[in-house]
Amino acid sequence: MSSRTRARGMKAASVHTINIPRQRGRRGAQPFVVVVPERPSLTREALGFLGRSLWSSRRALAPTGFALLALIVTALLHVLGWWSGLALAPLAAAPVLWLGIIQRRRPAHGSALAWRIGLAALSTLAGGWAALAAGFGPLAGPLELVWLLGLIAAQTAWLIVRRTH
């Protein structure tokens, strides 16, 4: 293969460059450069579609991202030491404490009270799960099912509150 038809320097990802030398009848003219992109594979197209879909709906999927982050962090804490679950245990009591304080300062009735209780319950569940997952491992016993049910509840509440289309 002649050096005039090969790409020179660093090759760009999936792009082939072919230089066509000067033609005899065209003095002083610059050579033609033809860039031929490589057709992406079906896997690359599917992953690109999935990535674009997830990126466009990233705000609607925020609870899912936080749940995956919590799963990874608790797994790392479990690997570092089982005692990390003891450090996270007070997190489970904080939402109940918050509910008592907020109800005393600014009492709510009806749907506002229901949302406060639901938020406190979901936060207590998340804090308790984090403490237990850091202590025993995030996939130990029923913790994986609790994680999944908490994720479904949080995602559903998030979509209801945001009123996405």
C-alpha positions as CSV (number, residue, x, y, z in Angstrom):
1,M,0.0,0.0,0.0
2,S,1.4,3.4,-1.0
3,S,2.0,6.0,1.7
4,R,-0.3,8.3,-0.2
5,T,-3.3,6.2,0.5
6,R,-2.7,5.5,4.2
7,A,-3.7,7.7,7.1
8,R,-0.7,9.7,8.5
9,G,0.0,10.4,12.1
10,M,-2.4,9.3,14.8
11,K,-5.5,7.5,13.4
12,A,-8.8,9.0,14.5
13,A,-11.3,6.6,15.9
14,S,-13.2,4.8,13.2
15,V,-12.2,7.3,10.4
16,H,-10.2,6.5,7.3
17,T,-8.4,9.2,5.4
18,I,-7.3,8.8,1.8
19,N,-5.1,11.4,0.1
20,I,-5.4,11.6,-3.7
21,P,-2.3,13.1,-5.2
22,R,-2.3,16.1,-7.6
23,Q,-3.6,15.5,-11.0
24,R,-1.2,16.1,-13.9
25,G,-3.4,18.7,-15.7
26,R,-4.0,20.8,-12.6
27,R,-0.8,22.7,-11.7
28,G,-0.8,24.5,-8.4
29,A,-4.0,22.8,-7.1
30,Q,-4.1,21.3,-3.7
31,P,-4.6,17.6,-3.4
32,F,-8.1,16.2,-2.6
33,V,-8.7,14.8,0.9
34,V,-11.5,12.3,1.2
35,V,-12.6,11.3,4.7
36,V,-14.7,8.1,4.8
37,P,-16.3,7.4,8.2
38,E,-16.6,3.8,9.3
39,R,-20.2,2.6,9.7
40,P,-20.9,2.0,13.4
41,S,-21.8,-1.4,14.6
42,L,-25.3,-2.4,15.7
43,T,-24.0,-2.7,19.3
44,R,-22.6,0.8,19.2
45,E,-25.8,2.2,17.8
46,A,-27.9,0.5,20.5
47,L,-25.6,1.7,23.3
48,G,-25.6,5.2,21.8
49,F,-29.5,5.1,21.7
50,L,-29.6,3.9,25.3
51,G,-27.1,6.5,26.5
52,R,-29.0,9.3,24.8
53,S,-32.3,8.1,26.2
54,L,-30.8,8.0,29.8
55,W,-29.2,11.4,29.4
56,S,-32.4,13.0,28.2
57,S,-34.4,11.6,31.1
58,R,-31.7,12.0,33.7
59,R,-33.8,14.3,36.0
60,A,-36.7,11.8,36.0
61,L,-34.3,9.0,37.0
62,A,-32.5,10.8,39.8
63,P,-33.8,8.4,42.6
64,T,-32.5,5.4,40.6
65,G,-29.1,7.0,40.3
66,F,-29.0,7.8,44.1
67,A,-30.1,4.2,44.9
68,L,-27.3,2.7,42.7
69,L,-24.9,5.1,44.4
70,A,-26.1,4.0,47.8
71,L,-25.7,0.4,46.9
72,I,-22.1,0.9,45.8
73,V,-21.2,3.1,48.8
74,T,-22.7,0.6,51.3
75,A,-20.9,-2.3,49.6
76,L,-17.6,-0.4,49.9
77,L,-18.3,0.5,53.5
78,H,-19.0,-3.2,54.2
79,V,-15.7,-4.2,52.6
80,L,-13.8,-1.6,54.6
81,G,-15.3,-2.7,58.0
82,W,-18.5,-4.1,59.4
83,W,-18.4,-1.4,62.2
84,S,-19.3,1.3,59.6
85,G,-22.9,0.1,60.0
86,L,-22.8,1.3,63.6
87,A,-21.7,4.7,62.5
88,L,-24.6,4.9,60.1
89,A,-27.2,3.7,62.6
90,P,-28.2,7.2,63.9
91,L,-29.2,8.1,60.3
92,A,-32.2,5.9,60.7
93,A,-33.6,7.9,63.7
94,A,-33.0,11.4,62.1
95,P,-36.1,11.5,59.9
96,V,-38.4,10.6,62.9
97,L,-36.7,13.3,64.9
98,W,-37.2,15.8,62.0
99,L,-40.9,14.9,61.7
100,G,-41.4,15.5,65.5
101,I,-39.6,18.9,65.4
102,I,-41.3,20.1,62.2
103,Q,-44.8,19.0,63.4
104,R,-44.3,20.9,66.6
105,R,-43.0,24.1,65.0
106,R,-45.3,24.2,62.0
107,P,-48.2,21.7,62.4
108,A,-49.7,20.3,59.2
109,H,-53.0,18.6,58.4
110,G,-54.4,16.6,55.6
111,S,-52.2,15.8,52.6
112,A,-49.2,17.9,53.8
113,L,-49.1,15.7,56.9
114,A,-49.4,12.6,54.8
115,W,-46.5,13.7,52.6
116,R,-44.4,14.5,55.7
117,I,-45.1,11.1,57.2
118,G,-44.4,9.3,53.9
119,L,-41.1,11.2,53.5
120,A,-40.1,10.4,57.1
121,A,-41.0,6.7,56.6
122,L,-39.1,6.4,53.3
123,S,-36.1,8.3,54.8
124,T,-36.1,6.1,57.9
125,L,-36.2,3.0,55.7
126,A,-33.3,4.3,53.6
127,G,-31.2,5.1,56.7
128,G,-31.9,1.8,58.3
129,W,-31.2,0.0,55.1
130,A,-27.9,1.9,54.7
131,A,-26.8,1.0,58.3
132,L,-27.7,-2.7,57.9
133,A,-26.2,-2.9,54.4
134,A,-22.9,-1.4,55.6
135,G,-22.9,-3.8,58.5
136,F,-24.0,-7.1,56.8
137,G,-23.5,-6.4,53.1
138,P,-26.1,-4.8,50.7
139,L,-27.1,-8.2,49.2
140,A,-27.4,-10.1,52.5
141,G,-30.7,-11.7,53.3
142,P,-33.7,-9.6,52.5
143,L,-31.7,-6.3,52.2
144,E,-31.7,-6.6,48.4
145,L,-35.5,-6.8,48.3
146,V,-35.8,-3.9,50.7
147,W,-33.5,-1.9,48.5
148,L,-35.6,-2.7,45.4
149,L,-38.9,-1.9,47.1
150,G,-37.4,1.4,48.5
151,L,-36.2,2.2,45.0
152,I,-39.6,1.6,43.5
153,A,-41.3,3.7,46.2
154,A,-38.9,6.6,45.8
155,Q,-39.0,6.6,42.0
156,T,-42.8,6.5,42.1
157,A,-43.1,9.3,44.6
158,W,-40.5,11.3,42.6
159,L,-42.5,10.9,39.4
160,I,-45.8,11.9,41.1
161,V,-44.2,15.0,42.7
162,R,-42.6,16.1,39.4
163,R,-45.6,15.3,37.3
164,T,-43.5,14.2,34.3
165,H,-45.1,13.5,31.0
